[in-house]
Structures are given as structure tokens and as C-alpha cells.
Amino acid sequence: MTSVADKHSSARLGRARDAEASRRALLDAGRSLFEERGYDRATTRDIGELAGVDPALIARYFGGKEGLYIATIAEEPSGGSADGLDPHGIIAMVLERWEQRGHSPVSRALASPTLTEEVREQIHTVTDRRLVDPLTADLEARGMPSPRLRAELLVALAVGVAVTRSNRTLTSLASLSGAELRDALAPLVDALQSR
């Protein structure tokens, strides 16, 4: 015979499983739509619809669309990271992804002086895992002094260039093709990875 306490415990367990399934569905749907449409054009309504859940759950589980986006980035497989790329490849990857995706919570956060400590920590974790750590490892393997500082300077260079290109505040920089931009940046990247 099942007690009332057992029934309540089973109901809570079922809700917990449903909550995890809903959270996972939102992550998968968000990742898909952010990749397909970019952050700004992926709506919470469309994400909820694709996930098959109430879009209000985005706020409940992630604090909002921005939190969902950061969670999808944090979970991306290593294919989106700089592993196996040299500094020139990493700069090219960052600039290309920025051009493809436009501004996102991660790009805004990287350029924002006003972040909550929680968002700062999330962005720090994602940036380290996907960019700074692989760059640092590459520079360490080649015996470069101050490899972490150099890695962070390379990431800052890529972010700064990407921000000013996307907002078109520096017109000469914004007018360059991807190849022209990589050529113009090559001496700076070379300088950061030489003794």
C-alpha cells in the first residue's frame, strides 16, 4: 500500500524529471535557433515553441533569454573552441563567428564595463575554456614568456577589432574584407607570439 508521503515524493520526482526535460529542451531549442538566426532574431516565443514548453520557463530556468544564450555557449562542444588552432587561426575564428552571429550577450559582455558578478564569472569561464586556455597552452608549448598575458592580449585584440567593425565606429577597419583584416592584423599577432 502506498502512503500519502510516497505519493507526494513520487509527484516531486516526476516534476523534477519534467523540469530537467524542459530545461534540456529549452537548451537544445535555444542552441538551434541562436545558431540559425543569431541572438537578436531568436525569440523566446519561438524557442519555447520549438522546445514544446511554455516560453516563460526560460526566465524560470535561465533568468531570461540572455542567460539561456550563455548556457548554450557554455555547453557548446569543443568544436567551437580554439583547441588545435594557432593564434592566427584563433583571431580568424573569433572574427568570423562575430561576423556570422552579430552581437550576442557574450560579445556585449566582453565589451561591457557593467556586468553582474554572476554574468562576469560565466563569461570568464566560457572565454577561458574556449579561447584563453587553448592559446595559453599553445604559447607555453612554444616556450613564450608570460603565455597567459599574451593569450589574453590576443583575445582582447580580436574582441576590440570585432566590436569596432560591427558597430562601424572605425570606418577603415569596418570596410576591410576578412582576408584584408587578417593580413593587417598578422604583424600584431606575430609580435604577441614572438620572444
BADREN-751642 format. One line per field, with one value per residue (C-alpha): x, y, z. Coordinates in steps of 0.1 Angstrom, whole numbers. Each point is the difference from the previous one (the first is absolute). Layout:
% residues N
u (X / ...) $
v (Y / ...) $
w (Z / ...) $
***
This chain:
% residues 195
u (0 / 14 / 0 / -10 / 37 / 11 / -25 / 13 / 36 / -8 / -18 / 30 / 24 / -22 / 0 / 37 / 4 / -24 / 19 / 33 / -16 / -15 / 34 / 18 / -26 / 4 / 38 / -2 / -26 / 18 / 33 / -17 / -17 / 29 / 22 / -25 / -12 / 24 / -8 / -22 / -22 / -6 / -31 / -9 / -34 / 17 / 24 / -28 / -21 / 29 / 7 / -36 / -2 / -13 / 25 / -4 / 21 / 30 / -2 / -5 / 29 / 25 / -10 / -10 / 11 / 35 / 5 / -12 / 24 / 29 / -10 / 0 / 34 / 14 / -12 / 12 / 22 / 37 / -4 / -8 / 31 / 36 / 14 / 26 / 1 / 30 / -4 / -7 / -27 / -16 / -2 / -15 / -25 / -11 / -5 / -18 / -24 / -7 / -8 / -23 / -18 / 1 / -3 / -10 / 0 / 35 / 13 / -18 / 13 / 36 / -3 / -21 / 14 / -32 / -6 / -14 / 25 / -20 / 1 / 37 / 8 / -20 / 17 / 34 / -5 / -12 / 28 / 27 / -11 / -6 / 27 / 25 / 9 / 7 / 20 / 19 / 8 / 13 / 22 / 13 / 9 / 21 / 18 / -14 / 4 / -33 / -22 / -32 / 4 / 8 / -30 / -23 / 15 / -7 / -36 / -4 / 14 / -25 / -29 / 9 / 3 / -33 / -18 / 12 / -7 / -35 / -10 / 19 / 16 / 33 / -9 / 33 / 0 / -36 / 5 / 26 / -8 / 7 / 32 / 12 / -7 / 20 / 29 / -1 / -1 / 28 / 29 / -18 / -7 / 35 / 14 / -21 / 13 / 37 / 27) $
v (0 / 34 / 27 / 37 / 9 / -25 / 15 / 35 / -11 / -17 / 31 / 22 / -24 / 1 / 38 / 0 / -23 / 22 / 31 / -15 / -11 / 35 / 16 / -23 / 6 / 38 / -3 / -21 / 23 / 31 / -13 / -9 / 34 / 21 / -18 / 3 / 36 / 16 / 13 / 30 / -18 / -31 / 8 / -16 / -9 / -19 / -17 / -11 / -12 / -20 / -15 / -8 / 18 / 33 / 28 / 14 / -29 / 17 / 26 / -26 / -22 / 25 / 34 / 10 / -2 / 13 / -27 / -27 / 13 / -1 / -35 / -12 / 15 / -16 / -34 / 2 / -29 / 7 / 4 / 37 / 5 / 9 / -34 / -9 / 35 / 23 / 36 / 11 / -27 / 11 / 36 / -11 / -22 / 27 / 26 / -24 / -12 / 36 / 9 / -30 / 4 / 37 / 15 / -25 / 0 / -14 / 27 / 27 / -12 / -2 / 37 / 12 / 17 / -7 / -37 / -18 / -22 / -31 / 9 / 11 / -35 / -18 / 20 / -5 / -38 / -2 / 23 / -18 / -35 / 9 / 25 / 10 / -35 / -14 / 30 / -1 / -37 / 7 / 29 / -20 / -29 / 23 / 14 / 35 / 22 / 11 / -23 / 8 / 37 / -4 / -22 / 26 / 27 / -20 / -5 / 37 / 9 / -22 / 13 / 36 / -3 / -20 / 26 / 30 / -18 / -10 / 35 / 16 / 27 / -4 / 2 / -11 / -31 / -7 / 2 / -27 / -35 / -29 / -9 / 37 / 2 / -32 / 13 / 34 / -18 / -25 / 21 / 7 / -36 / -10 / 26 / -15 / -35 / 9 / 3) $
w (0 / -10 / 27 / -6 / 6 / -27 / -25 / 7 / -3 / -34 / -12 / 9 / -17 / -31 / 0 / 4 / -30 / -20 / 11 / -12 / -33 / -5 / 8 / -24 / -27 / 4 / -2 / -32 / -16 / 10 / -14 / -32 / -5 / 12 / -25 / -28 / 6 / 24 / 35 / -10 / -24 / 21 / 21 / 33 / -15 / -28 / 23 / 23 / -30 / -14 / 34 / 5 / 33 / 14 / -10 / 36 / 11 / -16 / 28 / 26 / -9 / -15 / 12 / -35 / -36 / 7 / 27 / -24 / -27 / 24 / 12 / -37 / -6 / 32 / -11 / -36 / -10 / -4 / -37 / 7 / 20 / -10 / 7 / -26 / -15 / 0 / 9 / -36 / -2 / 33 / -11 / -33 / 18 / 25 / -28 / -23 / 28 / 10 / -36 / -3 / 33 / 5 / 35 / 26 / 38 / 0 / -24 / 19 / 33 / -13 / -10 / 30 / 31 / 20 / 7 / 29 / 18 / -11 / -37 / 3 / 14 / -27 / -28 / 16 / 1 / -36 / -13 / 19 / -10 / -37 / -7 / 27 / 12 / -34 / -10 / 33 / -6 / -35 / 11 / 30 / -23 / -21 / 31 / -2 / 31 / 18 / -21 / 18 / -4 / -36 / -5 / 17 / -22 / -31 / 11 / 8 / -34 / -17 / 21 / -4 / -38 / -2 / 21 / -20 / -33 / 10 / 12 / -29 / 22 / -17 / -37 / -16 / 22 / -7 / -37 / -2 / -13 / 24 / -19 / 0 / 37 / 8 / -21 / 19 / 34 / -8 / 11 / 34 / 5 / -10 / 25 / 29 / -7 / -4 / 26) $
***
